[in-house]
Amino acid sequence: MTFIAEQVRETRLASLGQPGRPEASPASHPAIADAITAGDPPAAAAAMQAHIDLVAETDL
């Protein structure tokens, strides 16, 4: 588990080092949480997909 945690940490640091990325990623988290809290599965899925798409565009 320590190895996996280290890999996640390194990937996160590399990702957040990309221009504009530190501002974009946290901005998508409230949308995900709000949709889940509201009990709106389609909105939660859409918000999560938007976040995944953002992450997928990041060059590591």
Order of alpha helices (4+ residues) and beta strands (2+ residues): alpha-alpha-alpha
